[in-house]
């Protein structure tokens, strides 16, 4: 009876190990694919530029000049 328990435990451990290895392999491959550079010949390079936008302040809301502290 104990031989069956040992075999059962061994098969469970083997199945868990194979499952963990498969999950790790798939996730690693996904990471490599999503972070790899695109082939230079097939895809045109697009230039990424940061754009800074400044909103105009509405003078009629609140104070038009900053507050000044006076002693």
Number of C-alpha atoms within 10 A of each C-alpha: 5 7 8 9 10 11 11 12 12 12 12 12 12 12 12 12 12 12 12 12 12 12 12 12 12 12 12 12 11 12 11 11 11 10 8 9 8 12 9 8 7 7 8 9 10 6 5 6 6 5 6 6 6 6 6 6 8 9 9 7 7 8 9 10 7 7 7 5 5 4 2
